[in-house]
């Protein structure tokens, strides 16, 4: 095991660290993080409008009038999920330009302008402008536009021949605006020309066509058990070597998460079968309980069978409160789990087992698919019930938690036995 760890440290960790720090992935991650409060708010607005309690809708309709009280949640939806692609176009471009130490605000504005240039509200077949492209339908294309437009703009901004310099004394905002004038004009014009070429070949709505050809099939592929299993493995595997696995795969998770949640919510409103199982609430509620690796299960296992391991008990006591809210850095680096040969197998195995149970429980209809984005700090079991709007979701989370404890039990016991042997050896010496 030590030889394996040494090999990974030498040949794998440096490359994984580079991937985790890659500026475009970091910009995507930070761009989504900036929108997360709005996404959580939008999810709870859906919950208010569709609370699965018998008699709830009739009760609210009798008090406030049918179709009227839902306007509150609908208005929140319009300001959150309905403009997700627009928000991402700005936030990703802003963070990417910031990483280049360029004009982040102008980059964000240009990205939004470019997104509209390529047809964010392009008319449909009947010539009626639509706003669907501003939401999850246009998300992937918004990401591409944000990255490409920022790359073009930042490079043009570095050309002194394209920069209009204002005299001293001019307000900084004005100087910045004129400095960005020509790079902005060129960037937006490039995308306008590309869009015009597509339109010349009969593609009138680039956003919708991209969604049908690329985004929708990609989401279907990502909705499989195999991909869910792979995501669970990668995150835990990277964390074991001290890399923040959740942050590294977060850009991928977010690109499938928001569209999947939106599709599930729309299906819920229409009374149809929920199409997507795999999304971020799925992992937060049923897999990453206590943090990546379901480490709250390890804490409980230590309390049960490893109370004589003084170091483990001390760390577990300190980690219990954060663990309830899915914060497991004290366990990762205090126990530690990182580079701990005893914990390698259960730490990697547990999330993969939990993914499998949760996936097929949802696939078989025992538990509804997740439709609500809950805060990632939501305590286990409660998060499962809220994310699925179902008691069954809470029961599944509780079952997964018990299974996590059972997987960790023999390894916690093994660690205690080794510790007692070490203490005995020291005493005899």
C-alpha positions as CSV (number, residue, x, y, z in Angstrom):
1,X,0.0,0.0,0.0
2,X,2.8,2.4,0.8
3,X,4.4,1.7,-2.6
4,X,1.1,2.5,-4.2
5,X,0.8,5.8,-2.3
6,X,4.4,6.7,-3.2
7,X,3.7,5.9,-6.9
8,X,0.6,8.1,-6.9
9,X,2.3,11.0,-5.2
10,X,5.1,10.9,-7.8
11,X,3.1,10.3,-11.0
12,X,-0.5,11.2,-10.4
13,X,-0.8,14.0,-7.8
14,X,1.1,16.7,-9.7
15,X,-1.1,16.3,-12.8
16,X,-4.3,16.2,-10.7
17,X,-3.3,19.3,-8.9
18,X,-2.7,21.1,-12.2
19,X,-6.2,20.0,-13.4
20,X,-7.7,21.3,-10.1
21,X,-6.0,24.6,-10.5
22,X,-6.7,25.0,-14.3
23,X,-8.0,28.6,-14.7
24,X,-11.0,27.7,-16.9
25,X,-12.3,25.0,-14.6
26,X,-11.8,27.3,-11.6
27,X,-13.7,30.1,-13.4
28,X,-16.6,27.7,-14.1
29,X,-16.7,26.5,-10.5
30,X,-16.6,30.0,-9.0
31,X,-19.1,31.2,-11.5
32,X,-21.6,28.6,-10.4
33,X,-20.8,29.2,-6.8
34,X,-21.8,32.8,-7.2
35,X,-25.3,31.8,-8.4
36,X,-25.8,29.1,-5.8
37,X,-27.8,31.3,-3.3
38,X,-30.2,32.1,-6.1
39,X,-30.5,28.5,-7.2
40,X,-31.3,27.4,-3.6
41,X,-33.9,30.2,-3.4
42,X,-35.5,29.1,-6.7
43,X,-35.7,25.5,-5.5
44,X,-37.5,26.4,-2.3
45,X,-39.9,28.5,-4.4
46,X,-40.7,25.4,-6.3
47,X,-41.1,23.5,-3.0
48,X,-43.6,26.1,-1.8
49,X,-45.7,25.8,-5.0
50,X,-45.6,22.0,-5.0
51,X,-45.4,20.9,-1.4
52,X,-46.4,17.2,-1.5
53,X,-48.8,17.3,1.5
54,X,-52.3,16.0,1.0
55,X,-54.8,18.9,1.0
56,X,-52.0,21.5,0.8
57,X,-53.0,22.8,-2.6
58,X,-56.7,22.9,-1.7
59,X,-56.0,24.7,1.6
60,X,-53.8,27.4,-0.1
61,X,-56.3,27.8,-3.0
62,X,-59.2,28.3,-0.5
63,X,-57.3,31.0,1.4
64,X,-55.5,33.0,-1.4
65,X,-57.4,32.0,-4.5
66,X,-56.5,29.3,-7.1
67,X,-53.5,30.3,-9.3
68,X,-52.8,33.5,-7.4
69,X,-50.7,32.5,-4.4
70,X,-48.3,30.6,-6.8
71,X,-47.3,33.9,-8.3
72,X,-44.9,34.5,-5.4
73,X,-42.9,31.3,-6.2
74,X,-43.3,31.9,-9.9
75,X,-41.8,35.4,-9.6
76,X,-38.8,34.0,-7.7
77,X,-38.4,31.3,-10.4
78,X,-38.3,34.1,-13.0
79,X,-35.4,35.7,-11.2
80,X,-33.4,32.6,-10.6
81,X,-33.6,29.5,-12.8
82,X,-35.2,31.3,-15.7
83,X,-32.1,33.5,-16.1
84,X,-29.4,30.9,-15.1
85,X,-27.6,30.9,-18.4
86,X,-27.5,34.7,-18.4
87,X,-26.1,34.8,-14.9
88,X,-23.4,32.2,-15.8
89,X,-22.4,34.0,-18.9
90,X,-21.5,37.0,-16.7
91,X,-20.0,35.2,-13.6
92,X,-17.8,32.8,-15.5
93,X,-16.4,35.5,-17.8
94,X,-15.9,37.8,-14.7
95,X,-13.9,35.1,-12.9
96,X,-11.9,34.1,-15.9
97,X,-10.9,37.6,-16.7
98,X,-10.0,38.2,-13.1
99,X,-7.6,35.2,-13.2
100,X,-5.8,36.9,-16.1
101,X,-5.8,40.2,-14.1
102,X,-7.8,41.9,-16.8
103,X,-10.9,44.1,-16.7
104,X,-13.3,41.5,-15.1
105,X,-16.4,43.8,-15.2
106,X,-16.1,44.6,-18.9
107,X,-15.5,40.9,-19.7
108,X,-18.7,40.0,-17.9
109,X,-20.7,42.6,-19.7
110,X,-19.2,41.6,-23.1
111,X,-20.0,38.0,-22.4
112,X,-23.6,38.8,-21.8
113,X,-23.8,41.0,-24.9
114,X,-22.2,38.2,-26.9
115,X,-24.7,35.7,-25.5
116,X,-27.5,37.8,-26.8
117,X,-25.7,38.3,-30.1
118,X,-25.7,34.5,-30.8
119,X,-29.4,34.4,-30.1
120,X,-30.3,34.0,-26.4
121,X,-33.7,35.4,-27.2
122,X,-33.8,34.4,-30.8
123,X,-37.3,34.1,-32.4
124,X,-38.9,30.7,-32.8
125,X,-40.2,29.2,-36.0
126,X,-43.2,31.5,-35.8
127,X,-41.0,34.6,-35.4
128,X,-41.9,35.1,-31.7
129,X,-38.9,36.0,-29.5
130,X,-38.3,33.5,-26.8
131,X,-36.6,33.7,-23.4
132,X,-36.0,30.0,-22.9
133,X,-32.4,30.4,-23.9
134,X,-31.8,32.5,-20.9
135,X,-32.4,29.5,-18.6
136,X,-31.0,26.0,-18.4
137,X,-31.6,25.4,-22.2
138,X,-28.8,27.9,-23.0
139,X,-26.5,27.0,-20.1
140,X,-23.9,25.0,-22.0
141,X,-23.7,27.6,-24.8
142,X,-23.5,30.4,-22.2
143,X,-20.4,28.6,-20.7
144,X,-18.7,28.3,-24.1
145,X,-19.5,31.9,-25.0
146,X,-18.2,33.2,-21.6
147,X,-14.9,31.4,-22.0
148,X,-14.3,32.2,-25.7
149,X,-15.4,35.8,-25.5
150,X,-13.2,36.4,-22.5
151,X,-10.2,34.8,-24.1
152,X,-10.7,37.0,-27.2
153,X,-11.3,40.1,-25.2
154,X,-8.4,39.7,-22.8
155,X,-6.0,39.1,-25.7
156,X,-7.3,42.1,-27.6
157,X,-7.0,44.2,-24.4
158,X,-3.3,43.4,-24.3
159,X,-2.7,45.0,-27.7
160,X,-1.7,48.6,-27.1
161,X,-2.8,49.6,-30.6
162,X,-6.4,48.9,-29.7
163,X,-6.4,50.8,-26.4
164,X,-7.7,54.3,-26.2
165,X,-5.8,56.1,-23.4
166,X,-7.5,59.0,-21.7
167,X,-5.7,61.9,-20.1
168,X,-4.9,62.0,-16.4
169,X,-7.8,63.3,-14.3
170,X,-10.5,61.3,-16.2
171,X,-12.5,59.2,-13.8
172,X,-11.3,55.5,-13.7
173,X,-14.6,54.2,-14.9
174,X,-14.5,56.3,-18.0
175,X,-10.9,55.4,-18.7
176,X,-11.7,51.7,-18.3
177,X,-14.7,52.1,-20.6
178,X,-12.7,53.7,-23.4
179,X,-9.9,51.2,-23.0
180,X,-12.4,48.4,-23.6
181,X,-14.0,50.1,-26.6
182,X,-12.3,48.5,-29.5
183,X,-11.7,45.1,-27.9
184,X,-15.4,45.0,-27.0
185,X,-16.5,45.9,-30.5
186,X,-14.3,43.4,-32.2
187,X,-15.3,40.6,-29.8
188,X,-19.1,41.0,-30.1
189,X,-18.7,41.5,-33.9
190,X,-16.9,38.2,-34.3
191,X,-19.7,36.3,-32.6
192,X,-22.3,38.2,-34.6
193,X,-20.6,37.2,-37.8
194,X,-20.5,33.5,-36.8
195,X,-24.2,33.6,-35.9
196,X,-25.0,35.2,-39.3
197,X,-23.2,32.4,-41.1
198,X,-25.2,29.8,-39.2
199,X,-28.4,31.7,-40.0
200,X,-27.4,31.8,-43.7
201,X,-27.4,28.0,-43.6
202,X,-30.9,27.9,-42.1
203,X,-30.1,27.6,-38.4
204,X,-32.2,30.5,-37.1
205,X,-32.0,29.6,-33.3
206,X,-28.4,28.6,-32.5
207,X,-29.2,28.2,-28.8
208,X,-32.0,25.7,-29.3
209,X,-30.2,23.7,-31.9
210,X,-27.1,23.5,-29.7
211,X,-29.3,22.2,-26.9
212,X,-30.9,19.5,-29.1
213,X,-27.6,18.3,-30.6
214,X,-25.2,18.6,-27.7
215,X,-26.6,19.5,-24.3
216,X,-29.6,17.2,-24.1
217,X,-27.7,14.0,-25.2
218,X,-24.8,14.9,-22.8
219,X,-27.3,15.2,-19.9
220,X,-28.8,11.8,-20.9
221,X,-25.3,10.2,-20.9
222,X,-24.5,11.8,-17.5
223,X,-27.7,10.4,-16.1
224,X,-26.4,6.9,-16.1
225,X,-25.4,4.7,-13.1
226,X,-21.9,4.3,-14.6
227,X,-21.2,8.0,-14.7
228,X,-22.6,8.5,-11.2
229,X,-20.3,5.7,-10.0
230,X,-17.3,7.3,-11.7
231,X,-18.0,10.7,-10.2
232,X,-18.3,9.2,-6.7
233,X,-15.0,7.4,-7.2
234,X,-13.0,10.3,-8.6
235,X,-14.1,12.7,-5.9
236,X,-13.1,10.3,-3.1
237,X,-9.9,9.1,-4.8
238,X,-8.6,12.7,-5.2
239,X,-9.5,13.6,-1.6
240,X,-7.6,10.6,-0.3
241,X,-4.4,12.2,-1.7
242,X,-5.2,15.6,-0.2
243,X,-6.8,17.2,-3.3
244,X,-10.2,18.8,-3.1
245,X,-12.0,16.3,-5.3
246,X,-15.4,17.9,-5.0
247,X,-14.0,21.2,-6.3
248,X,-12.2,19.5,-9.2
249,X,-15.3,17.7,-10.5
250,X,-17.7,20.6,-9.5
251,X,-17.6,22.2,-13.0
252,X,-18.8,19.0,-14.6
253,X,-21.4,18.4,-11.8
254,X,-22.8,21.9,-12.2
255,X,-23.2,21.7,-16.0
256,X,-25.5,18.6,-15.6
257,X,-27.0,19.7,-12.3
258,X,-29.0,22.9,-13.1
259,X,-30.5,21.6,-16.4
260,X,-31.4,18.3,-14.7
261,X,-33.1,20.0,-11.8
262,X,-35.0,22.3,-14.1
263,X,-36.2,19.4,-16.2
264,X,-37.3,17.5,-13.1
265,X,-39.1,20.6,-11.7
266,X,-40.9,21.1,-15.0
267,X,-41.9,17.5,-15.2
268,X,-43.2,17.7,-11.6
269,X,-45.4,20.7,-12.4
270,X,-46.8,18.8,-15.5
271,X,-47.4,15.6,-13.5
272,X,-44.9,13.6,-15.6
273,X,-42.2,11.2,-14.7
274,X,-39.1,12.9,-13.5
275,X,-36.4,12.3,-16.2
276,X,-33.1,12.8,-14.3
277,X,-31.8,10.8,-11.4
278,X,-28.2,12.1,-11.2
279,X,-27.7,15.7,-10.0
280,X,-26.0,17.5,-7.2
281,X,-28.8,17.1,-4.6
282,X,-28.6,13.3,-5.4
283,X,-25.0,13.3,-4.3
284,X,-25.4,15.8,-1.4
285,X,-28.4,13.9,0.1
286,X,-27.6,10.2,-0.4
287,X,-23.8,10.0,-1.0
288,X,-21.7,12.7,0.6
289,X,-23.3,12.6,4.0
290,X,-20.9,14.2,6.4
291,X,-18.8,15.2,3.4
292,X,-17.1,13.3,0.6
293,X,-16.8,9.6,1.5
294,X,-19.8,9.7,3.9
295,X,-17.4,10.3,6.7
296,X,-20.1,10.9,9.3
297,X,-20.5,7.1,9.0
298,X,-16.8,6.8,10.1
299,X,-17.4,9.1,13.0
300,X,-20.3,6.9,14.2
301,X,-18.2,3.7,13.6
302,X,-15.4,5.1,15.8
303,X,-17.8,5.9,18.6
304,X,-19.1,2.3,18.4
305,X,-16.0,0.2,18.1
306,X,-12.9,2.3,18.4
307,X,-13.4,4.2,21.7
308,X,-10.1,2.9,23.0
309,X,-8.2,4.6,20.1
310,X,-7.5,7.9,21.9
311,X,-6.4,9.9,18.9
312,X,-9.3,8.7,16.7
313,X,-11.8,9.5,19.5
314,X,-10.4,13.0,20.1
315,X,-10.6,13.9,16.4
316,X,-14.1,12.3,16.0
317,X,-15.4,14.3,19.0
318,X,-14.1,17.5,17.4
319,X,-15.4,16.5,14.0
320,X,-18.9,15.4,15.0
321,X,-20.5,18.8,15.0
322,X,-19.0,20.0,11.6
323,X,-19.8,16.5,10.2
324,X,-23.5,16.9,10.8
325,X,-23.3,19.8,8.4
326,X,-21.2,17.9,5.9
327,X,-17.9,19.5,6.7
328,X,-15.2,16.9,7.0
329,X,-11.9,18.6,6.7
330,X,-11.2,17.9,10.4
331,X,-11.6,14.2,9.7
332,X,-9.7,14.3,6.4
333,X,-6.6,16.0,7.9
334,X,-6.9,15.4,11.6
335,X,-7.6,11.7,11.8
336,X,-6.2,11.6,9.1
337,X,-8.0,10.0,6.2
338,X,-5.6,11.5,3.7
339,X,-2.9,8.9,2.8
340,X,-4.1,6.6,5.6
341,X,-3.7,3.1,4.2
342,X,-6.3,1.6,6.6
343,X,-9.0,4.0,5.4
344,X,-8.3,3.8,1.7
345,X,-10.6,1.0,0.9
346,X,-13.7,2.1,2.9
347,X,-13.3,5.7,1.9
348,X,-13.3,4.9,-1.8
349,X,-15.8,2.0,-1.5
350,X,-18.5,3.7,0.6
351,X,-19.6,6.5,-1.8
352,X,-19.7,4.0,-4.7
353,X,-21.9,1.6,-2.7
354,X,-24.2,4.5,-1.6
355,X,-24.4,5.8,-5.2
356,X,-25.5,2.3,-6.4
357,X,-28.2,2.0,-3.7
358,X,-29.6,5.5,-4.2
359,X,-29.5,5.2,-8.0
360,X,-31.4,2.0,-8.3
361,X,-33.8,2.9,-5.5
362,X,-34.7,6.0,-7.6
363,X,-34.7,4.0,-10.8
364,X,-37.2,1.5,-9.4
365,X,-39.5,4.2,-8.2
366,X,-39.0,3.6,-4.5
367,X,-37.8,7.2,-4.1
368,X,-38.7,10.3,-6.2
369,X,-35.8,11.9,-8.1
370,X,-34.4,15.1,-6.5
371,X,-36.1,18.3,-7.6
372,X,-34.9,20.7,-4.9
373,X,-31.4,22.2,-4.6
374,X,-30.8,22.2,-0.9
375,X,-27.8,23.8,0.8
376,X,-24.9,21.4,0.8
377,X,-24.6,21.9,4.6
378,X,-28.1,20.4,5.1
379,X,-27.8,17.6,7.7
380,X,-28.2,14.0,6.5
381,X,-31.7,12.5,6.3
382,X,-33.3,16.0,6.4
383,X,-31.6,16.8,3.1
384,X,-32.8,13.7,1.5
385,X,-36.4,14.4,2.5
386,X,-36.2,18.0,1.3
387,X,-34.4,17.3,-2.0
388,X,-37.0,14.7,-3.1
389,X,-40.0,16.3,-1.3
390,X,-40.7,12.9,0.1
391,X,-40.3,11.0,3.4
392,X,-39.0,8.2,1.3
393,X,-36.0,10.4,0.5
394,X,-35.2,10.7,4.2
395,X,-35.6,7.0,4.7
396,X,-33.2,6.3,1.9
397,X,-30.7,8.7,3.3
398,X,-31.0,7.0,6.7
399,X,-30.5,3.5,5.2
400,X,-27.4,4.8,3.3
401,X,-26.1,6.2,6.5
402,X,-26.4,2.9,8.3
403,X,-24.7,1.1,5.4
404,X,-21.8,3.7,5.6
405,X,-21.4,2.9,9.3
406,X,-21.4,-0.8,8.6
407,X,-18.7,-0.5,5.9
408,X,-16.5,1.6,8.2
409,X,-16.9,-0.5,11.3
410,X,-14.3,-3.3,10.6
411,X,-11.7,-0.7,9.5
412,X,-12.2,1.4,12.5
413,X,-11.9,-1.7,14.7
414,X,-8.7,-2.6,12.7
415,X,-7.2,0.8,13.4
416,X,-7.9,0.4,17.1
417,X,-6.3,-3.0,17.3
418,X,-3.2,-1.6,15.6
419,X,-3.1,1.3,17.9
420,X,-3.4,-0.9,21.0
421,X,-0.6,-3.1,19.7
422,X,1.6,-0.1,19.2
423,X,0.9,1.2,22.7
424,X,1.6,-2.3,24.1
425,X,4.9,-2.4,22.2
426,X,6.0,1.0,23.5
427,X,5.1,0.0,27.1
428,X,7.1,-3.2,26.8
429,X,10.0,-1.4,25.3
